[in-house]
Amino acid sequence: MANHLGREGVVKLSSTTIGELRNYSLAQSSDVVEHSTIGDTFRTRKATMRSWSVSGDLYWDETDAGQLTLTVGSSVTVNLYPEGADSTDTYYSGGGIVTKFDISAAFDGMVEGSITIEGNGTLSVLTV
């Protein structure tokens, strides 16, 4: 298995790269319901609804086309490339809704942003 550096990653909204990205996280989860019956010695469960989200931190840049797409409440297509976007690289793609875009600053630091995109439907695993 190949090891990859975080700097190889790319996050795009449709085909537009989010610039000045410092870090990102893709979270996937599934709800479960118990499926145990009388006589079972261990609890059993079944997966029900699945969900996913992408969050990240960036240096704010009011001229970056990717950041300009991050309007809270807007629908976007997220393409997340953990190992880069070269031929045969794996990436994740799905529709989502921008639910958070915070901007913060300190007198001794950079102007920074924090984003969250909640998945709206299936997250596909694809190859470039």
C-alpha positions as CSV (number, residue, x, y, z in Angstrom):
1,M,0.0,0.0,0.0
2,A,1.3,3.4,-1.0
3,N,1.8,6.1,1.6
4,H,0.7,9.6,0.6
5,L,1.5,13.0,1.9
6,G,-1.4,15.4,2.9
7,R,-0.1,18.0,0.5
8,E,-1.0,15.7,-2.4
9,G,-4.7,16.2,-1.6
10,V,-7.1,18.4,-3.6
11,V,-10.7,19.4,-2.9
12,K,-12.8,20.7,-5.8
13,L,-16.3,22.1,-6.1
14,S,-17.3,20.7,-9.5
15,S,-14.0,21.4,-11.4
16,T,-12.9,24.4,-9.3
17,T,-10.2,23.8,-6.7
18,I,-10.6,25.3,-3.3
19,G,-7.5,27.4,-2.9
20,E,-5.5,28.1,0.3
21,L,-6.8,24.9,1.9
22,R,-4.8,23.9,5.0
23,N,-6.5,20.7,5.9
24,Y,-9.7,18.7,5.2
25,S,-11.6,15.7,6.6
26,L,-14.1,13.4,5.0
27,A,-16.4,11.7,7.5
28,Q,-18.7,8.9,6.7
29,S,-21.2,7.2,9.0
30,S,-24.2,4.9,9.2
31,D,-27.1,4.7,11.5
32,V,-28.0,1.2,12.8
33,V,-31.0,-0.5,14.2
34,E,-30.9,-3.5,16.5
35,H,-32.0,-6.8,14.9
36,S,-31.6,-9.2,17.9
37,T,-34.2,-11.8,18.6
38,I,-35.1,-14.0,21.6
39,G,-32.5,-16.8,21.8
40,D,-29.6,-14.7,20.5
41,T,-26.5,-14.5,22.7
42,F,-25.1,-11.5,21.0
43,R,-26.8,-8.3,19.7
44,T,-27.1,-8.0,16.0
45,R,-27.6,-4.9,14.0
46,K,-28.5,-3.7,10.5
47,A,-27.2,-0.6,8.8
48,T,-29.9,1.9,7.8
49,M,-29.3,5.5,6.7
50,R,-25.7,6.5,5.7
51,S,-24.3,10.1,5.7
52,W,-21.1,11.9,4.9
53,S,-19.6,15.4,5.3
54,V,-16.5,17.3,4.4
55,S,-14.9,19.9,6.6
56,G,-11.7,21.9,6.4
57,D,-9.7,24.9,7.3
58,L,-8.2,27.4,4.9
59,Y,-6.5,30.8,4.6
60,W,-9.2,33.2,3.4
61,D,-8.7,34.6,-0.1
62,E,-11.6,36.8,-1.4
63,T,-10.2,36.3,-5.0
64,D,-10.2,32.5,-4.9
65,A,-12.8,31.0,-7.3
66,G,-13.3,27.9,-5.1
67,Q,-13.8,29.9,-2.0
68,L,-16.3,32.2,-3.8
69,T,-18.4,29.1,-4.4
70,L,-18.8,28.4,-0.7
71,T,-22.1,30.2,-0.1
72,V,-23.9,28.9,3.0
73,G,-27.0,27.1,1.8
74,S,-25.8,26.5,-1.7
75,S,-25.7,23.1,-3.4
76,V,-22.3,22.0,-4.6
77,T,-20.6,18.9,-6.1
78,V,-17.6,17.9,-4.0
79,N,-14.7,16.1,-5.5
80,L,-12.1,15.1,-2.9
81,Y,-8.8,13.7,-4.1
82,P,-6.8,12.4,-1.1
83,E,-3.8,11.3,-3.2
84,G,-4.0,13.9,-5.9
85,A,-5.8,14.1,-9.3
86,D,-3.4,12.1,-11.5
87,S,-4.5,9.3,-13.8
88,T,-5.6,6.2,-11.8
89,D,-5.9,8.1,-8.5
90,T,-8.9,7.4,-6.3
91,Y,-11.3,10.2,-5.4
92,Y,-14.7,10.7,-3.7
93,S,-17.5,12.6,-5.3
94,G,-21.0,13.6,-4.2
95,G,-23.5,16.4,-4.0
96,G,-23.7,18.4,-0.8
97,I,-24.9,21.6,0.8
98,V,-22.6,24.2,2.3
99,T,-23.7,24.4,5.9
100,K,-20.9,26.5,7.4
101,F,-18.3,29.0,6.3
102,D,-16.7,30.9,9.2
103,I,-14.0,33.5,8.9
104,S,-11.8,34.5,11.8
105,A,-8.7,36.6,12.4
106,A,-6.3,37.5,15.1
107,F,-3.9,40.5,15.3
108,D,-0.9,38.2,15.1
109,G,-2.1,35.7,12.5
110,M,-3.7,35.1,9.1
111,V,-7.3,35.6,8.2
112,E,-8.6,32.0,8.2
113,G,-11.8,30.2,7.3
114,S,-13.5,27.0,8.4
115,I,-16.0,25.2,6.1
116,T,-18.5,22.3,6.4
117,I,-20.3,20.6,3.5
118,E,-23.0,18.1,4.4
119,G,-23.6,15.3,1.9
120,N,-26.9,15.3,0.1
121,G,-27.2,11.8,-1.3
122,T,-24.7,9.2,-2.4
123,L,-20.9,9.5,-2.0
124,S,-19.2,7.7,-4.9
125,V,-15.7,6.3,-5.0
126,L,-14.2,6.8,-8.4
127,T,-10.9,6.7,-10.3
128,V,-9.4,9.7,-12.2
